Amino acid sequence: MQKKVQLAHIRYNTNSDGQNLCWRLVLDGEEILVESVQIEAPVFTSKDWIEPIGQFKHHISVRDCAVIIGEAGDALIRPVV
């Protein structure tokens, strides 16, 4: 899968078993679970209030990027050129 997004959030998946699908990507609001993440773009930190759970969640975030997810579930995040 390859997708260009305006905003990607990366955070640890607290619902994982610690071995599989440990990373949660939120790509323009759409959630995808992946095994690993490699980031080759400028990053910043951000946080969002998640109303259903009544908590803030903190992210590593990337603007204007291409996200490539391989069959093994590894994500690569690059700047859009």
NUSETOR-185303 format. One record per residue: residue in three letters; x, y, z of N, C-alpha, C, O, CB in turn. Coordinates in pm, whole numbers, always signed. Glycine has a CB too. Example, Ala and Ser with C-alpha at 12.3 -4.5 7.8 and 13.67 -1.06 7.14 Angstrom:
<pts>
(pt "Ala",(+1319,-569,+780),(+1230,-450,+780),(+1320,-330,+780),(+1424,-332,+846),(+1131,-447,+905));
(pt "Ser",(+1285,-225,+708),(+1367,-106,+714),(+1290,+3,+787),(+1341,+114,+804),(+1408,-60,+572));
</pts>
This chain:
<pts>
(pt "Met",(+84,-118,+0),(+0,+0,+0),(+88,+123,+0),(+188,+129,+71),(-95,+0,+120));
(pt "Gln",(+51,+221,-79),(+121,+350,-80),(+16,+459,-77),(-82,+454,-152),(+214,+364,-204));
(pt "Lys",(+37,+559,+10),(-63,+663,+28),(+6,+795,+59),(+99,+798,+141),(-162,+625,+140));
(pt "Lys",(-36,+903,-3),(+11,+1037,+32),(-86,+1095,+133),(-208,+1090,+113),(+25,+1130,-94));
(pt "Val",(-32,+1151,+241),(-117,+1206,+346),(-70,+1345,+387),(+48,+1379,+374),(-118,+1113,+468));
(pt "Gln",(-163,+1424,+435),(-128,+1557,+485),(-72,+1549,+626),(+16,+1626,+663),(-251,+1648,+483));
(pt "Leu",(-124,+1453,+706),(-78,+1441,+844),(-77,+1295,+888),(-179,+1226,+881),(-167,+1525,+939));
(pt "Ala",(+39,+1250,+931),(+54,+1115,+985),(+94,+1125,+1131),(+187,+1197,+1167),(+161,+1033,+905));
(pt "His",(+22,+1052,+1216),(+57,+1040,+1358),(+106,+897,+1380),(+48,+802,+1328),(-65,+1075,+1453));
(pt "Ile",(+214,+883,+1457),(+268,+752,+1490),(+268,+741,+1642),(+319,+829,+1711),(+413,+732,+1431));
(pt "Arg",(+210,+632,+1694),(+214,+611,+1838),(+213,+461,+1868),(+170,+380,+1786),(+94,+681,+1908));
(pt "Tyr",(+261,+428,+1986),(+264,+288,+2029),(+122,+238,+2046),(+36,+310,+2098),(+346,+271,+2161));
(pt "Asn",(+97,+116,+2003),(-34,+53,+2016),(-41,-15,+2153),(+9,-127,+2170),(-59,-49,+1900));
(pt "Thr",(-103,+52,+2249),(-111,-3,+2385),(-196,-129,+2393),(-195,-197,+2496),(-166,+101,+2480));
(pt "Asn",(-270,-161,+2287),(-349,-284,+2285),(-274,-403,+2224),(-329,-512,+2214),(-477,-261,+2208));
(pt "Ser",(-148,-381,+2184),(-72,-492,+2123),(-23,-587,+2233),(-27,-555,+2351),(+49,-438,+2040));
(pt "Asp",(+23,-702,+2190),(+80,-798,+2285),(+230,-773,+2308),(+297,-851,+2375),(+58,-942,+2235));
(pt "Gly",(+281,-663,+2252),(+423,-631,+2265),(+511,-701,+2163),(+631,-676,+2158),(+470,-666,+2402));
(pt "Gln",(+451,-788,+2082),(+525,-862,+1981),(+475,-835,+1840),(+552,-836,+1744),(+518,-1010,+2010));
(pt "Asn",(+346,-810,+1827),(+283,-796,+1695),(+202,-667,+1688),(+139,-626,+1785),(+193,-916,+1665));
(pt "Leu",(+205,-605,+1570),(+128,-483,+1543),(+143,-382,+1657),(+45,-335,+1714),(-20,-518,+1523));
(pt "Cys",(+268,-349,+1687),(+299,-262,+1800),(+281,-113,+1771),(+284,-32,+1864),(+439,-286,+1845));
(pt "Trp",(+264,-76,+1645),(+256,+66,+1610),(+124,+100,+1544),(+73,+27,+1459),(+371,+104,+1518));
(pt "Arg",(+70,+212,+1586),(-56,+262,+1534),(-24,+384,+1448),(+35,+481,+1496),(-156,+297,+1651));
(pt "Leu",(-64,+380,+1322),(-51,+496,+1233),(-190,+556,+1217),(-287,+484,+1192),(+11,+457,+1093));
(pt "Val",(-199,+686,+1232),(-324,+756,+1204),(-294,+847,+1085),(-227,+950,+1100),(-378,+838,+1332));
(pt "Leu",(-343,+808,+969),(-312,+875,+843),(-433,+955,+797),(-531,+898,+747),(-269,+772,+734));
(pt "Asp",(-427,+1086,+815),(-541,+1173,+784),(-669,+1119,+849),(-776,+1122,+788),(-560,+1186,+632));
(pt "Gly",(-657,+1071,+972),(-772,+1023,+1049),(-801,+875,+1038),(-880,+823,+1116),(-891,+1097,+1006));
(pt "Glu",(-738,+804,+942),(-761,+660,+924),(-654,+582,+999),(-535,+605,+978),(-761,+623,+773));
(pt "Glu",(-694,+490,+1086),(-601,+412,+1166),(-557,+284,+1097),(-638,+212,+1038),(-663,+378,+1299));
(pt "Ile",(-426,+256,+1104),(-370,+133,+1050),(-268,+83,+1151),(-187,+161,+1201),(-305,+156,+907));
(pt "Leu",(-270,-46,+1182),(-172,-107,+1272),(-61,-169,+1189),(-86,-235,+1089),(-238,-213,+1364));
(pt "Val",(+65,-146,+1233),(+180,-199,+1160),(+281,-260,+1257),(+275,-238,+1378),(+246,-88,+1076));
(pt "Glu",(+374,-337,+1200),(+479,-403,+1278),(+592,-308,+1317),(+642,-312,+1430),(+535,-520,+1201));
(pt "Ser",(+633,-224,+1221),(+746,-135,+1245),(+729,-8,+1162),(+651,-4,+1067),(+881,-205,+1212));
(pt "Val",(+804,+96,+1201),(+796,+225,+1131),(+937,+280,+1111),(+1016,+288,+1206),(+707,+326,+1211));
(pt "Gln",(+967,+318,+989),(+1090,+388,+957),(+1050,+525,+905),(+966,+535,+815),(+1179,+310,+853));
(pt "Ile",(+1108,+631,+961),(+1071,+767,+924),(+1191,+836,+862),(+1297,+847,+924),(+1017,+846,+1047));
(pt "Glu",(+1174,+884,+739),(+1281,+955,+667),(+1233,+1095,+630),(+1259,+1142,+520),(+1324,+877,+540));
(pt "Ala",(+1163,+1160,+722),(+1105,+1292,+699),(+1114,+1372,+829),(+1129,+1314,+936),(+956,+1282,+649));
(pt "Pro",(+1105,+1505,+819),(+1105,+1586,+942),(+984,+1550,+1029),(+874,+1529,+978),(+1103,+1737,+908));
(pt "Val",(+1006,+1543,+1160),(+901,+1506,+1254),(+881,+1615,+1359),(+966,+1702,+1378),(+934,+1373,+1322));
(pt "Phe",(+767,+1608,+1427),(+739,+1693,+1542),(+649,+1613,+1636),(+593,+1511,+1597),(+670,+1829,+1499));
(pt "Thr",(+637,+1659,+1760),(+549,+1590,+1854),(+416,+1662,+1860),(+407,+1783,+1839),(+614,+1582,+1993));
(pt "Ser",(+312,+1585,+1891),(+177,+1642,+1903),(+97,+1557,+2000),(+139,+1448,+2037),(+107,+1650,+1763));
(pt "Lys",(-18,+1609,+2040),(-109,+1531,+2125),(-251,+1565,+2088),(-281,+1675,+2042),(-83,+1560,+2276));
(pt "Asp",(-339,+1468,+2108),(-482,+1485,+2082),(-560,+1434,+2201),(-521,+1336,+2265),(-525,+1410,+1952));
(pt "Trp",(-670,+1499,+2232),(-763,+1450,+2333),(-853,+1347,+2265),(-917,+1376,+2165),(-848,+1569,+2396));
(pt "Ile",(-858,+1227,+2320),(-941,+1120,+2266),(-1063,+1107,+2357),(-1056,+1047,+2465),(-861,+983,+2257));
(pt "Glu",(-1173,+1162,+2314),(-1294,+1171,+2396),(-1345,+1036,+2447),(-1376,+1025,+2565),(-1402,+1238,+2317));
(pt "Pro",(-1355,+932,+2361),(-1411,+805,+2410),(-1337,+744,+2529),(-1397,+674,+2610),(-1412,+706,+2298));
(pt "Ile",(-1207,+770,+2540),(-1130,+713,+2652),(-1094,+817,+2757),(-1038,+783,+2862),(-1004,+647,+2600));
(pt "Gly",(-1124,+944,+2729),(-1098,+1050,+2826),(-950,+1071,+2856),(-913,+1095,+2971),(-1169,+1021,+2952));
(pt "Gln",(-865,+1061,+2753),(-720,+1077,+2771),(-658,+1151,+2654),(-712,+1153,+2543),(-653,+940,+2787));
(pt "Phe",(-542,+1212,+2682),(-459,+1263,+2574),(-374,+1147,+2524),(-331,+1062,+2601),(-370,+1382,+2622));
(pt "Lys",(-349,+1144,+2393),(-255,+1051,+2333),(-148,+1135,+2264),(-178,+1234,+2197),(-326,+952,+2231));
(pt "His",(-23,+1096,+2282),(+91,+1169,+2229),(+147,+1096,+2108),(+148,+974,+2102),(+201,+1187,+2337));
(pt "His",(+194,+1174,+2010),(+238,+1118,+1883),(+372,+1175,+1841),(+413,+1283,+1884),(+134,+1144,+1775));
(pt "Ile",(+439,+1101,+1756),(+540,+1154,+1666),(+461,+1180,+1538),(+389,+1091,+1491),(+666,+1053,+1643));
(pt "Ser",(+472,+1298,+1481),(+388,+1336,+1367),(+472,+1383,+1249),(+583,+1433,+1265),(+289,+1445,+1407));
(pt "Val",(+416,+1365,+1130),(+482,+1404,+1005),(+377,+1469,+916),(+268,+1416,+898),(+549,+1281,+935));
(pt "Arg",(+411,+1585,+858),(+322,+1653,+764),(+364,+1624,+620),(+482,+1604,+591),(+320,+1805,+789));
(pt "Asp",(+265,+1622,+530),(+289,+1611,+385),(+390,+1501,+353),(+505,+1528,+318),(+338,+1745,+329));
(pt "Cys",(+344,+1378,+365),(+434,+1266,+348),(+371,+1154,+266),(+250,+1149,+245),(+478,+1212,+483));
(pt "Ala",(+457,+1065,+221),(+413,+942,+154),(+438,+828,+251),(+545,+817,+311),(+489,+919,+17));
(pt "Val",(+338,+742,+266),(+348,+627,+356),(+340,+501,+270),(+245,+482,+194),(+236,+629,+466));
(pt "Ile",(+441,+417,+284),(+446,+291,+210),(+444,+179,+314),(+529,+175,+403),(+573,+282,+117));
(pt "Ile",(+346,+88,+302),(+336,-23,+396),(+354,-153,+317),(+276,-183,+226),(+198,-22,+474));
(pt "Gly",(+458,-228,+353),(+488,-353,+285),(+400,-467,+333),(+326,-453,+431),(+633,-388,+304));
(pt "Glu",(+409,-579,+264),(+328,-697,+297),(+356,-750,+437),(+267,-808,+500),(+353,-807,+197));
(pt "Ala",(+478,-730,+487),(+513,-777,+621),(+467,-680,+730),(+486,-707,+849),(+664,-797,+632));
(pt "Gly",(+405,-567,+689),(+355,-471,+787),(+454,-367,+830),(+431,-299,+931),(+308,-543,+906));
(pt "Asp",(+566,-351,+755),(+662,-245,+788),(+624,-119,+713),(+598,-122,+593),(+808,-288,+753));
(pt "Ala",(+620,-8,+785),(+584,+120,+726),(+708,+206,+703),(+798,+211,+787),(+483,+195,+816));
(pt "Leu",(+711,+272,+590),(+816,+367,+557),(+747,+501,+530),(+655,+509,+449),(+902,+319,+433));
(pt "Ile",(+793,+606,+600),(+735,+738,+586),(+841,+831,+530),(+948,+850,+588),(+680,+792,+723));
(pt "Arg",(+810,+890,+413),(+904,+979,+343),(+837,+1110,+312),(+714,+1116,+303),(+957,+914,+214));
(pt "Pro",(+915,+1217,+294),(+854,+1343,+252),(+804,+1332,+109),(+860,+1257,+29),(+954,+1460,+264));
(pt "Val",(+700,+1405,+77),(+651,+1412,-61),(+742,+1509,-135),(+765,+1621,-90),(+500,+1459,-68));
(pt "Val",(+795,+1464,-247),(+886,+1550,-325),(+822,+1598,-453),(+885,+1670,-530),(+1015,+1475,-359));
</pts>
